[in-house]
Amino acid sequence: MKTNEELPVVYDMSTNAVICTFIGYLSPDEFKSIGNKQLEVIETKKLKKALNDIKKMKVLKPEVQEWVNTVWFPKAQKVGLKYFAFVVPDDIFGKLSMEGANKNATNEFGIEIQYFNSIQNAKGWLISKN
């Protein structure tokens, strides 16, 4: 199985989005490192779109969910993120964790979020958002 280190945050030309893949359990520091790299790519490439593949990610600690809501999303809004696609886990705990982390993004930060069960569907939605 690949680790997160082998799946860096990447820019995808077909969707003009940053794509991030999360696998397994991540420590708060690991998650924040990947999240900060994602913000860096959004800012340097002046992107409006992002995709997180969290299908194989395990539950996030509450402190990470808090960081996402109070630090990551405000920064994402500042650097121009408008559309955020998620490929979600089949696991109910993973889904609840993801929903908790994203609960205020649309209302507070104006970032449109959609959830998908496949990379292809998520990419299709992002492509439609020009």
ABEGO torsion letter per residue (X at the ends): XBBAAABBBBBBAAAGBBBBBBBEBBBAAAAAAAAAAAAAAAAAAGBABBBBBAAABBBBBAAAAAAAAAAAAAAAAAAGBABBBBBBBABAAAAAAAAAAAAAAAAAAGBBBBBBABAAAAAAAAAABX
